[in-house]
Amino acid sequence: MSEWLVLTIAMAAACAVVLTIVVINHRRIPEDDDPSETPDVIEYMTMMIGVVYAIVLGLAIAGVWEARSAAQETVRQEAQALHEISARAEVYPVAVRERIRADVDAYVHYVVTDEFPHMSEEGELSDRGTELLEKIRRSVTDYQPANDFEGQAYQPLVDQVAVADDARGARGQSAGDTMPGVVWFGLIIGALVTVGLIFTLQIRRTGKELLLAGLFSALIAFLLFLIWDFDAPFGRGIAATAAPFTDLFPQLTG
């Protein structure tokens, strides 16, 4: 069963139960009942809906910000692992060391100049970047250490390649939108309901009331925009950047 169908059924069932209970209770109210002795239901419901929606907005903002921070951390881990590979290759013969460093430099240059824009537009990693990382792996693993000193450096180099590969995979998983469609549905419907409840409070055309209503609506729109902007960690304005690569490999990206 589709999640949208489940959501529709759940919402319809909740509304039906509440309306049924209200109608039944209304029939049981005596004729001499004085409604002025009970709190204003509309104001209470308006307040509660506003509180609930504020909590939902806060959770959504925290979630997309955490996803963005995690994406930036994967970039840092990948860049650091590649930097370690380039540095630890110092113990190898000149020809092997230069080949490994050339492969690392080619990969870093491609990631910064080509793959990050590709991720922003397509929401996925590129095949060329995968090929360049595999070339680094072959350069590291195909070499046979000639002595114990080189042998001690071999396994850490292989481990750093695995760290870079894992971080690249995590970067690819974070390339697209992180917020499910059903969550966006709830956020937008909640915004419409919350803003729409303004009109139930008999707002007049005084300057203060119009100003507050406008500011409230603008705040809701701003928070939704903020969530949308953070939703794609590599794709929009406040996105994860390639700064760790440029910091650790300034000679390639400067």
VORO-423843 format. One record per residue: residue number from 1; residue in one letter; z, x, y of N, C-alpha, C in turn. Coordinates in steps of 0.02 Angstrom, whole numbers, always signed. Layout:
N
 pos code   n.pz   n.px   n.py  ca.pz  ca.px  ca.py   c.pz   c.px   c.py
 NUM    A      Z      X      Y      Z      X      Y      Z      X      Y
...
***
This chain:
254
 pos code   n.pz   n.px   n.py  ca.pz  ca.px  ca.py   c.pz   c.px   c.py
   1    M     +0    +42    -60     +0     +0     +0     +0    +44    +62
   2    S    -42    +27   +111    -47    +66   +172    +18    +63   +212
   3    E    +34   +119   +244    +95   +121   +285    +91    +73   +344
   4    W    +30    +62   +369    +21    +15   +424    +35    -56   +401
   5    L    +15    -72   +339    +28   -138   +312   +103   -148   +302
   6    V   +135    -96   +275   +208   -100   +266   +243   -109   +333
   7    L   +221    -72   +384   +251    -79   +450   +242   -149   +478
   8    T   +181   -177   +471   +167   -244   +497   +211   -296   +462
   9    I   +216   -291   +396   +258   -338   +359   +331   -332   +379
  10    A   +355   -271   +387   +425   -260   +405   +440   -289   +474
  11    M   +396   -277   +522   +406   -302   +590   +404   -379   +591
  12    A   +354   -407   +556   +349   -480   +553   +409   -511   +520
  13    A   +433   -480   +466   +492   -506   +431   +554   -503   +475
  14    A   +562   -447   +511   +621   -441   +555   +619   -495   +610
  15    C   +561   -505   +640   +555   -557   +692   +568   -626   +663
  16    A   +542   -640   +604   +551   -706   +574   +624   -719   +559
  17    V   +659   -670   +532   +730   -679   +516   +771   -692   +579
  18    V   +759   -651   +631   +797   -660   +693   +783   -728   +725
  19    L   +719   -747   +729   +702   -811   +760   +731   -870   +720
  20    T   +730   -864   +655   +758   -917   +613   +832   -926   +625
  21    I   +868   -870   +627   +940   -873   +639   +954   -903   +708
  22    V   +915   -883   +759   +925   -909   +826   +915   -985   +828
  23    V   +861  -1009   +795   +847  -1081   +794   +903  -1119   +759
  24    I   +927  -1093   +702   +980  -1126   +665  +1044  -1129   +706
  25    N  +1061  -1073   +738  +1121  -1072   +779  +1115  -1119   +839
  26    H  +1055  -1123   +867  +1046  -1167   +924  +1058  -1241   +906
  27    R  +1039  -1259   +846  +1049  -1328   +824  +1123  -1343   +813
  28    R  +1162  -1292   +801  +1233  -1303   +787  +1276  -1301   +850
  29    I  +1246  -1284   +907  +1284  -1280   +969  +1301  -1350   +993
  30    P  +1363  -1366  +1009  +1382  -1433  +1033  +1353  -1446  +1102
  31    E  +1348  -1509  +1120  +1317  -1528  +1183  +1359  -1507  +1243
  32    D  +1425  -1501  +1235  +1468  -1483  +1291  +1477  -1407  +1298
  33    D  +1435  -1368  +1264  +1440  -1295  +1268  +1419  -1272  +1338
  34    D  +1457  -1225  +1366  +1443  -1198  +1433  +1416  -1127  +1426
  35    P  +1350  -1116  +1434  +1322  -1049  +1426  +1344  -1000  +1478
  36    S  +1372  -1024  +1534  +1394   -977  +1586  +1455   -937  +1565
  37    E  +1487   -958  +1511  +1546   -922  +1488  +1529   -862  +1444
  38    T  +1466   -854  +1426  +1445   -799  +1384  +1405   -749  +1426
  39    P  +1403   -685  +1406  +1366   -635  +1444  +1291   -652  +1447
  40    D  +1258   -622  +1497  +1186   -632  +1505  +1151   -596  +1449
  41    V  +1120   -634  +1404  +1088   -604  +1345  +1029   -560  +1364
  42    I   +990   -583  +1414   +930   -545  +1433   +949   -476  +1459
  43    E   +999   -472  +1502  +1019   -407  +1528  +1046   -362  +1472
  44    Y  +1084   -391  +1427  +1111   -351  +1371  +1055   -324  +1327
  45    M  +1006   -367  +1310   +951   -345  +1267   +908   -293  +1302
  46    T   +897   -304  +1367   +858   -255  +1406   +892   -187  +1405
  47    M   +957   -186  +1415   +994   -123  +1414   +990    -90  +1346
  48    M   +999   -128  +1292   +998    -99  +1225   +929    -72  +1207
  49    I   +876   -109  +1225   +808    -86  +1211   +795    -21  +1248
  50    G   +818    -17  +1311   +809    +44  +1349   +846   +103  +1318
  51    V   +906    +91  +1294   +945   +145  +1262   +912   +169  +1198
  52    V   +891   +121  +1156   +859   +139  +1093   +794   +177  +1106
  53    Y   +754   +155  +1154   +691   +189  +1168   +703   +258  +1197
  54    A   +756   +266  +1237   +773   +332  +1263   +790   +380  +1207
  55    I   +826   +355  +1157   +843   +398  +1100   +780   +418  +1062
  56    V   +735   +370  +1052   +673   +385  +1016   +632   +436  +1054
  57    L   +626   +428  +1120   +590   +476  +1161   +621   +546  +1156
  58    G   +687   +549  +1159   +721   +613  +1154   +708   +648  +1087
  59    L   +710   +610  +1033   +697   +638   +967   +625   +662   +962
  60    A   +578   +623   +990   +507   +642   +988   +495   +706  +1027
  61    I   +525   +712  +1086   +516   +773  +1126   +547   +833  +1091
  62    A   +606   +824  +1062   +638   +879  +1025   +596   +900   +965
  63    G   +565   +851   +931   +525   +867   +872   +463   +907   +890
  64    V   +426   +886   +941   +364   +921   +958   +380   +989   +989
  65    W   +436   +994  +1026   +455  +1059  +1054   +475  +1108   +998
  66    E   +510  +1083   +948   +529  +1125   +892   +467  +1149   +854
  67    A   +418  +1104   +846   +356  +1123   +812   +318  +1176   +853
  68    R   +318  +1169   +919   +285  +1218   +961   +320  +1286   +956
  69    S   +387  +1286   +958   +425  +1348   +952   +415  +1381   +885
  70    A   +412  +1341   +831   +399  +1368   +765   +330  +1399   +761
  71    A   +281  +1368   +793   +213  +1395   +793   +211  +1462   +829
  72    Q   +247  +1467   +885   +249  +1531   +922   +284  +1585   +880
  73    E   +334  +1565   +843   +369  +1613   +800   +324  +1639   +745
  74    T   +282  +1597   +716   +235  +1621   +665   +186  +1671   +694
  75    V   +165  +1660   +756   +121  +1708   +789   +156  +1776   +797
  76    R   +219  +1774   +817   +257  +1836   +825   +265  +1872   +758
  77    Q   +280  +1836   +705   +289  +1867   +640   +224  +1899   +616
  78    E   +168  +1864   +626   +104  +1891   +605    +87  +1954   +644
  79    A    +96  +1953   +710    +81  +2011   +750   +126  +2070   +732
  80    Q   +191  +2056   +721   +237  +2110   +703   +220  +2140   +636
  81    A   +201  +2099   +587   +182  +2126   +521   +120  +2170   +527
  82    L    +71  +2150   +566    +11  +2191   +575    +27  +2256   +611
  83    H    +73  +2252   +659    +94  +2313   +693   +128  +2361   +645
  84    E   +170  +2334   +600   +203  +2376   +550   +153  +2408   +503
  85    I   +101  +2372   +484    +50  +2400   +440    +16  +2459   +474
  86    S     -1  +2449   +538    -34  +2503   +575    +11  +2563   +583
  87    A    +76  +2552   +593   +122  +2607   +604   +139  +2642   +538
  88    R   +151  +2604   +484   +171  +2634   +421   +114  +2672   +386
  89    A    +53  +2657   +406     -4  +2693   +377     -7  +2766   +399
  90    E    +38  +2787   +442    +39  +2856   +467    +47  +2907   +411
  91    V    +80  +2888   +357    +93  +2936   +302    +31  +2948   +259
  92    Y    -20  +2908   +266    -80  +2914   +225   -127  +2967   +253
  93    P   -174  +2991   +213   -224  +3037   +239   -262  +3008   +298
  94    V   -292  +3051   +338   -324  +3030   +400   -377  +2976   +388
  95    A   -419  +2987   +339   -474  +2940   +327   -447  +2871   +308
  96    V   -397  +2869   +264   -368  +2806   +242   -331  +2773   +300
  97    R   -292  +2813   +337   -254  +2787   +394   -301  +2757   +446
  98    E   -354  +2790   +462   -401  +2765   +513   -436  +2702   +489
  99    R   -452  +2698   +424   -485  +2638   +399   -438  +2577   +403
 100    I   -375  +2587   +383   -327  +2531   +386   -317  +2509   +459
 101    R   -308  +2557   +503   -296  +2539   +573   -358  +2507   +605
 102    A   -417  +2529   +585   -478  +2498   +611   -483  +2425   +588
 103    D   -464  +2413   +525   -466  +2344   +500   -415  +2301   +536
 104    V   -356  +2328   +547   -304  +2290   +584   -328  +2275   +655
 105    D   -356  +2326   +688   -380  +2316   +756   -435  +2264   +760
 106    A   -480  +2265   +711   -535  +2216   +710   -508  +2146   +701
 107    Y   -458  +2139   +658   -428  +2073   +646   -392  +2048   +709
 108    V   -352  +2090   +739   -314  +2070   +798   -362  +2051   +854
 109    H   -413  +2091   +865   -461  +2076   +918   -495  +2008   +906
 110    Y   -513  +1996   +844   -546  +1932   +829   -498  +1873   +839
 111    V   -436  +1880   +817   -388  +1826   +823   -377  +1807   +897
 112    V   -370  +1858   +939   -355  +1845  +1010   -416  +1817  +1046
 113    T   -473  +1846  +1035   -532  +1827  +1074   -571  +1767  +1046
 114    D   -568  +1757   +980   -610  +1705   +950   -570  +1651   +913
 115    E   -521  +1672   +873   -488  +1623   +829   -442  +1576   +868
 116    F   -407  +1601   +917   -363  +1556   +956   -403  +1502   +992
 117    P   -459  +1519  +1025   -501  +1464  +1053   -528  +1417  +1000
 118    H   -544  +1445   +941   -569  +1402   +886   -514  +1354   +863
 119    M   -453  +1378   +857   -397  +1335   +838   -385  +1280   +889
 120    S   -392  +1298   +953   -382  +1249  +1006   -433  +1193  +1002
 121    E   -495  +1210   +985   -549  +1160   +985   -553  +1123   +919
 122    E   -545  +1158   +863   -556  +1128   +797   -492  +1109   +761
 123    G   -435  +1138   +781   -372  +1122   +748   -365  +1154   +679
 124    E   -399  +1210   +667   -396  +1243   +602   -413  +1316   +610
 125    L   -397  +1355   +557   -415  +1426   +557   -489  +1435   +544
 126    S   -513  +1495   +559   -584  +1511   +547   -592  +1551   +483
 127    D   -649  +1544   +452   -663  +1581   +391   -669  +1656   +405
 128    R   -695  +1673   +464   -703  +1743   +481   -635  +1778   +485
 129    G   -586  +1746   +513   -519  +1775   +516   -490  +1787   +447
 130    T   -502  +1741   +401   -479  +1749   +332   -513  +1809   +300
 131    E   -576  +1818   +312   -613  +1875   +284   -586  +1941   +311
 132    L   -571  +1944   +376   -546  +2006   +405   -476  +2023   +379
 133    L   -434  +1972   +368   -368  +1986   +340   -374  +2009   +268
 134    E   -420  +1981   +230   -431  +2003   +161   -456  +2075   +159
 135    K   -493  +2095   +210   -517  +2164   +214   -458  +2211   +225
 136    I   -410  +2191   +265   -349  +2231   +274   -312  +2237   +207
 137    R   -306  +2182   +171   -272  +2184   +106   -305  +2233    +58
 138    R   -371  +2231    +56   -406  +2277    +10   -397  +2349    +32
 139    S   -399  +2363    +97   -390  +2431   +121   -321  +2458   +103
 140    V   -271  +2415   +102   -203  +2437    +86   -192  +2443    +11
 141    T   -214  +2393    -27   -199  +2391    -98   -246  +2435   -140
 142    D   -306  +2448   -116   -353  +2488   -157   -337  +2562   -157
 143    Y   -297  +2585   -110   -281  +2657   -107   -228  +2675   -158
 144    Q   -240  +2730   -194   -193  +2755   -243   -151  +2811   -211
 145    P    -85  +2802   -203    -44  +2854   -172    -51  +2920   -209
 146    A    -56  +2974   -171    -67  +3040   -200     -1  +3075   -217
 147    N    +55  +3054   -188   +119  +3086   -202   +175  +3035   -193
 148    D   +237  +3058   -206   +293  +3013   -202   +304  +2987   -130
 149    F   +291  +3030    -81   +301  +3011    -12   +255  +2952     +6
 150    E   +192  +2957    -13   +145  +2903     +0   +163  +2842    -43
 151    G   +188  +2854   -104   +206  +2799   -147   +263  +2758   -120
 152    Q   +310  +2790    -84   +365  +2754    -54   +342  +2708     +3
 153    A   +287  +2727    +34   +261  +2686    +89   +214  +2631    +65
 154    Y   +190  +2636     +3   +140  +2589    -22   +166  +2517    -26
 155    Q   +223  +2508    -61   +249  +2440    -70   +268  +2406     -5
 156    P   +302  +2441    +42   +315  +2409   +107   +251  +2387   +143
 157    L   +198  +2426   +136   +135  +2406   +167   +107  +2343   +135
 158    V   +110  +2339    +69    +88  +2280    +34   +130  +2219    +54
 159    D   +195  +2230    +62   +239  +2175    +82   +222  +2150   +152
 160    Q   +206  +2195   +196   +188  +2174   +265   +122  +2136   +266
 161    V    +76  +2154   +223    +14  +2115   +217    +30  +2043   +195
 162    A    +76  +2037   +147    +96  +1970   +123   +130  +1931   +179
 163    V   +171  +1964   +219   +204  +1930   +275   +152  +1905   +326
 164    A   +103  +1948   +341    +50  +1928   +388    +10  +1870   +360
 165    D     -5  +1871   +296    -43  +1817   +265     -3  +1752   +266
 166    D    +61  +1756   +252   +103  +1696   +253   +108  +1667   +324
 167    A   +117  +1712   +373   +122  +1689   +442    +56  +1658   +465
 168    R     +0  +1687   +443    -65  +1659   +460    -72  +1589   +431
 169    G    -50  +1580   +368    -53  +1514   +338    -12  +1463   +376
 170    A    +48  +1484   +397    +91  +1439   +437    +59  +1423   +504
 171    R    +25  +1472   +532    -10  +1460   +596    -66  +1409   +587
 172    G   -100  +1413   +530   -152  +1364   +516   -125  +1294   +507
 173    Q    -67  +1288   +475    -36  +1222   +466    -13  +1191   +532
 174    S     +1  +1234   +582    +24  +1209   +647    -33  +1199   +696
 175    A    -95  +1212   +674   -151  +1211   +721   -168  +1142   +745
 176    G   -158  +1091   +704   -176  +1023   +723   -118   +985   +754
 177    D   -129   +920   +763    -76   +877   +791    -19   +871   +741
 178    T    +42   +870   +766   +101   +866   +724   +131   +796   +721
 179    M   +115   +753   +768   +146   +687   +772   +104   +636   +733
 180    P   +131   +604   +682    +93   +553   +645    +73   +495   +689
 181    G    +18   +461   +669     -7   +405   +707    +42   +348   +712
 182    V    +81   +336   +659   +129   +281   +660   +184   +293   +712
 183    V   +201   +357   +724   +250   +373   +775   +222   +359   +844
 184    W   +159   +378   +855   +127   +364   +919   +124   +288   +931
 185    F   +111   +251   +878   +109   +178   +884   +177   +152   +909
 186    G   +230   +177   +879   +297   +155   +900   +313   +176   +971
 187    L   +293   +237   +991   +307   +260  +1059   +270   +219  +1111
 188    I   +207   +204  +1098   +167   +166  +1146   +191    +94  +1151
 189    I   +202    +62  +1093   +227     -7  +1094   +296    -10  +1126
 190    G   +338    +39  +1111   +404    +41  +1142   +400    +48  +1218
 191    A   +353    +89  +1241   +344    +97  +1314   +322    +32  +1346
 192    L   +275     -3  +1314   +251    -67  +1341   +308   -118  +1344
 193    V   +347   -121  +1290   +403   -169  +1288   +455   -151  +1341
 194    T   +473    -87  +1345   +525    -66  +1392   +504    -78  +1464
 195    V   +443    -59  +1480   +419    -71  +1549   +410   -146  +1561
 196    G   +386   -182  +1510   +375   -254  +1518   +439   -293  +1531
 197    L   +495   -267  +1505   +558   -301  +1516   +581   -300  +1589
 198    I   +549   -256  +1629   +565   -257  +1701   +552   -325  +1731
 199    F   +499   -358  +1707   +479   -421  +1737   +525   -479  +1716
 200    T   +569   -468  +1667   +616   -520  +1647   +678   -521  +1690
 201    L   +686   -469  +1732   +747   -463  +1772   +738   -491  +1843
 202    Q   +685   -527  +1855   +673   -559  +1919   +673   -509  +1976
 203    I   +633   -456  +1967   +627   -406  +2020   +591   -436  +2080
 204    R   +619   -426  +2138   +588   -452  +2199   +547   -396  +2232
 205    R   +518   -413  +2289   +473   -366  +2322   +508   -323  +2374
 206    T   +571   -311  +2366   +606   -267  +2412   +586   -195  +2398
 207    G   +591   -153  +2449   +569    -84  +2441   +606    -46  +2387
 208    K   +672    -55  +2383   +711    -19  +2333   +691    -39  +2262
 209    E   +684   -103  +2250   +667   -127  +2183   +597   -105  +2162
 210    L   +550   -109  +2208   +482    -86  +2192   +481    -11  +2179
 211    L   +519    +26  +2219   +522    +99  +2209   +552   +116  +2141
 212    L   +607    +84  +2123   +639    +98  +2059   +594    +78  +2000
 213    A   +560    +21  +2006   +515     +0  +1953   +458    +50  +1945
 214    G   +431    +73  +2001   +376   +122  +1998   +399   +188  +1969
 215    L   +458   +212  +1991   +484   +276  +1965   +499   +271  +1890
 216    F   +526   +215  +1869   +542   +206  +1798   +478   +208  +1756
 217    S   +426   +173  +1779   +362   +173  +1742   +331   +242  +1742
 218    A   +335   +277  +1799   +307   +345  +1802   +345   +393  +1756
 219    L   +410   +384  +1751   +450   +427  +1706   +430   +416  +1633
 220    I   +421   +354  +1613   +399   +340  +1544   +331   +372  +1531
 221    A   +285   +365  +1579   +218   +395  +1571   +222   +470  +1567
 222    F   +265   +502  +1607   +272   +574  +1606   +299   +598  +1539
 223    L   +349   +564  +1512   +379   +584  +1448   +329   +577  +1391
 224    L   +288   +524  +1393   +237   +516  +1342   +184   +572  +1348
 225    F   +166   +589  +1410   +119   +644  +1420   +148   +710  +1395
 226    L   +213   +720  +1406   +245   +782  +1383   +242   +787  +1307
 227    I   +256   +731  +1274   +252   +731  +1201   +180   +745  +1178
 228    W   +132   +714  +1210    +61   +725  +1192    +42   +798  +1203
 229    D    +66   +829  +1257    +48   +898  +1272    +78   +946  +1222
 230    F   +139   +933  +1200   +172   +976  +1150   +147   +962  +1079
 231    D   +114   +905  +1069    +98   +882  +1001    +52   +930   +965
 232    A     +6   +963   +999    -39  +1012   +969    -16  +1082   +992
 233    P    +22  +1118   +950    +52  +1182   +972     +2  +1233   +997
 234    F    -61  +1231   +974   -110  +1280   +996   -166  +1249  +1037
 235    G   -161  +1184  +1051   -220  +1151  +1077   -220  +1129  +1149
 236    R   -161  +1126  +1182   -160  +1097  +1249   -125  +1143  +1298
 237    G   -106  +1114  +1356    -82  +1155  +1412    -24  +1200  +1395
 238    I    +32  +1171  +1372    +92  +1210  +1356    +89  +1229  +1282
 239    A    +45  +1274  +1265    +31  +1290  +1195    +59  +1358  +1177
 240    A    +66  +1369  +1111    +83  +1435  +1086    +26  +1483  +1103
 241    T    +43  +1543  +1122     -6  +1591  +1145    -12  +1651  +1099
 242    A    -61  +1693  +1114    -72  +1754  +1076    -35  +1813  +1108
 243    A    +16  +1799  +1149    +52  +1851  +1184    +82  +1905  +1137
 244    P   +109  +1887  +1078   +135  +1940  +1034    +81  +1990  +1013
 245    F    +20  +1967  +1003    -35  +2013   +986    -51  +2058  +1045
 246    T    -56  +2028  +1104    -74  +2068  +1163    -18  +2117  +1181
 247    D    +44  +2099  +1166   +100  +2145  +1181   +102  +2204  +1134
 248    L    +88  +2192  +1070    +92  +2245  +1020    +28  +2286  +1013
 249    F    -28  +2257  +1035    -93  +2292  +1032   -127  +2290  +1100
 250    P    -95  +2318  +1151   -123  +2314  +1219   -190  +2350  +1225
 251    Q   -202  +2401  +1184   -264  +2438  +1189   -325  +2397  +1169
 252    L   -314  +2344  +1131   -369  +2303  +1108   -382  +2242  +1152
 253    T   -329  +2217  +1182   -334  +2154  +1219   -324  +2162  +1294
 254    G   -313  +2222  +1317   -301  +2232  +1388   -366  +2229  +1428
***
